[in-house]
Amino acid sequence: MSAEATKGLGVAVLTISDTRTEADDTSGALLAERAVAAGHRLLGRRIVRDEAALIREALAELVIDEQVDVVLATGGTGVTLRDVTPEVVEAMCDKLIPGFGELFRWLSFRDIGTSTIQSRATAGVAEGTLIFALPGSTNACRTAWDEILRSQLDIDHRPCNFAELLPRMR
């Protein structure tokens, strides 16, 4: 384990919403709080409208920032016309992580039943930066963090984790 890894990862939270503000962005707040509590460095929170060009621009800025290891995006993963986050994220990624969305929906099934099929949660690696696109629901973000991301972003999680793979992604 490297000295850098023991300091936690650099995490940015990006909320995609046409209506949320920092005052009522409970999903972004939950992700930021959970990341800090787990020992990661919160490098910023931002809210952008659910428009492909704005999402792409925000993600591009985060991906080129060498301090950002992980982007936690929340919102815009549904099936309505305005929900374009998965298309933007997947187009930007060099490698997709299909197991994230699959596992997320499997876990969500316990809480929301077949409605989980409406989620297009996705993840991938863009220029060595992990991007996780989560639904805008605070409960969905809680499930994703508590049951997947907390351990996968923990350098000590065994048998393996994304934190230990990051140096080899760059």
C-alpha positions in Angstrom: 0.0 0.0 0.0 1.4 3.4 -1.0 1.6 6.4 1.3 -0.7 8.2 -1.0 -3.3 5.5 -0.8 -3.4 5.7 3.0 -4.6 9.3 2.7 -7.7 8.2 0.9 -8.8 9.0 -2.6 -9.6 12.4 -4.2 -13.3 12.4 -4.6 -15.5 14.9 -6.5 -19.3 14.9 -6.3 -21.3 16.0 -9.3 -25.1 16.4 -9.0 -27.0 16.4 -12.3 -30.4 18.1 -11.9 -32.6 20.7 -13.4 -34.1 21.5 -10.0 -31.7 20.9 -7.1 -29.7 23.5 -5.4 -26.9 23.1 -2.8 -29.5 23.7 -0.1 -31.7 20.7 -1.1 -29.2 18.4 -2.7 -29.5 15.6 -0.2 -28.0 13.0 -2.5 -24.8 15.0 -3.2 -24.5 15.8 0.5 -24.8 12.1 1.5 -22.1 11.1 -1.0 -19.8 13.9 0.2 -20.4 13.1 3.9 -19.9 9.3 3.4 -16.7 9.9 1.3 -15.1 12.1 4.0 -16.2 9.8 6.8 -14.4 7.0 5.0 -11.2 9.0 5.0 -11.3 10.3 1.4 -10.5 13.9 0.4 -13.6 15.8 -0.9 -12.2 17.9 -3.7 -15.5 19.6 -4.5 -19.2 19.5 -5.1 -21.0 20.8 -8.1 -24.5 20.9 -9.6 -25.1 21.0 -13.3 -28.3 20.9 -15.3 -29.3 17.7 -17.0 -27.9 18.6 -20.4 -25.3 16.5 -22.2 -23.0 19.3 -23.0 -22.9 20.6 -19.4 -22.4 17.1 -18.0 -19.6 16.4 -20.5 -17.9 19.7 -19.7 -18.0 19.1 -15.9 -16.8 15.6 -16.2 -14.0 16.6 -18.6 -12.8 19.2 -16.1 -12.8 16.6 -13.3 -11.1 13.8 -15.3 -8.1 16.0 -16.3 -7.6 17.1 -12.7 -4.8 14.9 -11.4 -6.1 15.1 -7.8 -9.5 13.6 -8.7 -9.4 9.8 -8.5 -13.2 9.3 -8.3 -16.2 11.2 -9.6 -19.5 10.3 -7.9 -22.3 11.6 -10.1 -25.8 11.5 -9.0 -28.9 12.1 -11.1 -30.0 11.8 -14.7 -29.8 8.0 -14.8 -33.5 7.3 -15.4 -35.4 6.7 -18.7 -37.0 10.1 -19.4 -35.9 12.3 -22.3 -33.9 14.6 -19.9 -31.9 11.7 -18.4 -28.7 11.6 -20.4 -26.0 10.9 -17.8 -25.3 7.3 -18.8 -24.8 8.3 -22.4 -22.4 11.0 -21.5 -20.4 8.9 -19.0 -20.2 5.8 -21.2 -19.1 7.9 -24.2 -16.3 9.4 -22.1 -15.0 6.2 -20.7 -12.1 4.2 -22.0 -13.4 1.1 -20.1 -16.8 0.4 -18.7 -17.5 -1.3 -15.4 -20.8 -3.1 -16.2 -20.8 -5.1 -12.9 -21.4 -1.8 -11.0 -24.8 -1.2 -12.6 -25.7 -4.9 -12.4 -24.8 -5.2 -8.7 -26.5 -1.9 -7.9 -29.8 -3.0 -9.5 -29.6 -6.4 -7.8 -29.1 -4.7 -4.4 -31.9 -2.1 -5.1 -34.4 -4.8 -5.9 -34.7 -5.5 -2.2 -35.8 -2.0 -1.5 -37.8 -1.0 -4.6 -38.7 -4.2 -6.3 -39.0 -4.3 -10.0 -38.8 -0.5 -10.2 -35.0 -0.9 -10.1 -35.2 -1.8 -13.8 -35.7 1.9 -14.5 -32.2 2.7 -13.2 -29.4 3.0 -15.7 -26.7 3.4 -13.1 -23.3 2.9 -14.7 -19.6 3.2 -14.1 -16.3 3.3 -16.0 -12.8 4.6 -16.2 -12.0 7.8 -18.1 -8.3 8.6 -18.5 -7.6 6.8 -15.2 -10.4 8.4 -13.2 -13.2 6.3 -11.9 -16.7 7.6 -12.7 -19.8 6.2 -10.9 -23.2 7.5 -12.2 -25.8 6.9 -9.6 -29.6 7.7 -9.5 -30.6 11.0 -7.9 -32.5 9.3 -5.1 -30.8 9.7 -1.7 -31.8 6.2 -0.8 -30.2 4.9 -4.0 -27.0 6.8 -3.3 -27.0 5.4 0.2 -27.3 1.8 -1.2 -24.6 2.4 -3.7 -22.2 3.9 -1.2 -22.8 1.6 1.8 -23.0 -1.6 -0.1 -20.6 -1.2 -3.0 -18.5 2.0 -3.1 -17.4 2.1 0.5 -15.5 -1.2 0.2 -14.4 -0.8 -3.4 -12.8 2.5 -2.7 -11.1 1.2 0.5 -7.5 0.2 -0.1 -7.8 -2.4 2.7 -10.8 -4.2 1.3 -10.0 -7.8 0.3 -9.8 -9.7 -1.9 -9.5 -6.7 -4.2 -10.6 -3.1 -4.6 -10.5 -0.2 -7.1 -8.3 1.9 -4.8 -5.4 -0.5 -5.3 -6.0 -0.6 -9.1 -6.0 3.1 -9.6 -2.2 3.5 -10.1 -2.3 0.8 -12.9 -5.3 2.6 -14.6 -3.1 5.7 -15.2 
